[in-house]
Amino acid sequence: MRQATGNALSAALIAAISSIEKEYTMSLDRTERNARPGVDRQFIDRWSPRAFDPTQEISREEIEIIFSAARWSPSCFNDQPWQFVVAPRTGLDFQDFLETLAPKNQKWAKKAALIGYVVCRRHFAEKEAKNAWAEFDSGAAWMAMTLQANALGWYTHGMGGFDQAQAAKRIGADGNAYKVICAFAIGKRSDPSTLPEDLRDAESPNGRKPLSEVVQFGHLGTPPTA
Ligand SMILES: Cc1cc2nc3c(=O)[nH]c(=O)nc-3n(C[C@H](O)[C@H](O)[C@H](O)COP(=O)(O)O)c2cc1C
């Protein structure tokens, strides 16, 4: 009797441990994603997974919170040239958006909770002049919405691999006025084993160039330690 109770307890314990291990593995940096001490974890913990859980639906409220964060990004003359055009997977537009993606992206993005495009207005709203910073500002807004998504437990994945002309036509973006810069997916993470075999190996956070290659003092080629 005591033996049977002991076995049941061990089985429960093993199940609990393996569930914790699974959670841990899902959130673990499996590469040496080293950060200089002092860098806020939100920047290092952001990464672009492809294994998304198709059972997870994103609510209207979550969508509004995520894209409201983007609104607070800086922009030249506070012009806010960004637009996000989105299609949750439960809606009628999702399949059309999915079909604008490169076939390799479709393979994993089909399980995302939402597919969208980052679009920018090419000219300043107040002036007729071309806004040379529209894409820069839209990139900043994209990062803000990504970090807000992460804070709510969602992950984003940007995609340059999509048919820009087809996407522009689908969302009604006049090419003279707007540029469809990038596509993206938002989803909740799933186990890498759910991915097609050719995508599984890449399903972990990757590394970065050393600081000395991206920051220079005074002129290009001078490391920050100089
Ligand atoms: C503008 C842009 C375009 C990208 N295009 C694709 C793409 O078409 N397909 C894809 O699988 N990943 C794409 N990515 C994801 C990058 O490969 C990824 O951000 C990069 O390797 C850094 O990895 P991390 O985001 O996990 O830190 C893109 C990312 C950005 C920002």
The ligand as an SDF file (V2000), in Angstrom:
LIG
                    3D

 31 33  0  0  0  0  0  0  0  0999 V2000
   12.9220   43.6690  -41.5880 C   0  0  0  0  0  0  0  0  0  0  0  0
   13.0390   42.2260  -41.2060 C   0  0  0  0  0  0  0  0  0  0  0  0
   12.8200   41.2360  -42.1450 C   0  0  0  0  0  0  0  0  0  0  0  0
   12.8700   39.8860  -41.7920 C   0  0  0  0  0  0  0  0  0  0  0  0
   12.5200   38.9330  -42.7160 N   0  0  0  0  0  0  0  0  0  0  0  0
   12.3610   37.6440  -42.3160 C   0  0  0  0  0  0  0  0  0  0  0  0
   11.7630   36.6860  -43.1780 C   0  0  0  0  0  0  0  0  0  0  0  0
   11.3250   36.9840  -44.2940 O   0  0  0  0  0  0  0  0  0  0  0  0
   11.6670   35.4120  -42.7200 N   0  0  0  0  0  0  0  0  0  0  0  0
   12.0920   35.0290  -41.4720 C   0  0  0  0  0  0  0  0  0  0  0  0
   11.9340   33.8600  -41.1240 O   0  0  0  0  0  0  0  0  0  0  0  0
   12.6490   35.9260  -40.6170 N   0  0  0  0  0  0  0  0  0  0  0  0
   12.7710   37.2250  -40.9890 C   0  0  0  0  0  0  0  0  0  0  0  0
   13.2640   38.1760  -40.1130 N   0  0  0  0  0  0  0  0  0  0  0  0
   13.7160   37.7820  -38.7720 C   0  0  0  0  0  0  0  0  0  0  0  0
   15.2480   37.9660  -38.6380 C   0  0  0  0  0  0  0  0  0  0  0  0
   15.8990   36.9000  -39.2960 O   0  0  0  0  0  0  0  0  0  0  0  0
   15.6180   38.0090  -37.1530 C   0  0  0  0  0  0  0  0  0  0  0  0
   15.0450   39.1760  -36.5810 O   0  0  0  0  0  0  0  0  0  0  0  0
   17.1390   38.0770  -36.9670 C   0  0  0  0  0  0  0  0  0  0  0  0
   17.7630   36.8550  -37.3390 O   0  0  0  0  0  0  0  0  0  0  0  0
   17.5030   38.3370  -35.5060 C   0  0  0  0  0  0  0  0  0  0  0  0
   16.9560   37.3140  -34.7040 O   0  0  0  0  0  0  0  0  0  0  0  0
   15.9870   37.6220  -33.4760 P   0  0  0  0  0  0  0  0  0  0  0  0
   14.8940   38.5420  -33.9650 O   0  0  0  0  0  0  0  0  0  0  0  0
   15.4500   36.2660  -33.0800 O   0  0  0  0  0  0  0  0  0  0  0  0
   16.7980   38.2540  -32.3920 O   0  0  0  0  0  0  0  0  0  0  0  0
   13.2200   39.5200  -40.4630 C   0  0  0  0  0  0  0  0  0  0  0  0
   13.4440   40.5250  -39.5070 C   0  0  0  0  0  0  0  0  0  0  0  0
   13.3450   41.8570  -39.8650 C   0  0  0  0  0  0  0  0  0  0  0  0
   13.5420   42.9080  -38.7900 C   0  0  0  0  0  0  0  0  0  0  0  0
  1  2  1  0
  2  3  1  0
  2 30  2  0
  3  4  2  0
  4  5  1  0
  4 28  1  0
  5  6  2  0
  6  7  1  0
  6 13  1  0
  7  8  2  0
  7  9  1  0
  9 10  1  0
 10 11  2  0
 10 12  1  0
 12 13  2  0
 13 14  1  0
 14 15  1  0
 14 28  1  0
 15 16  1  0
 16 17  1  0
 16 18  1  0
 18 19  1  0
 18 20  1  0
 20 21  1  0
 20 22  1  0
 22 23  1  0
 23 24  1  0
 24 25  2  0
 24 26  1  0
 24 27  1  0
 28 29  2  0
 29 30  1  0
 30 31  1  0
M  END
$$$$
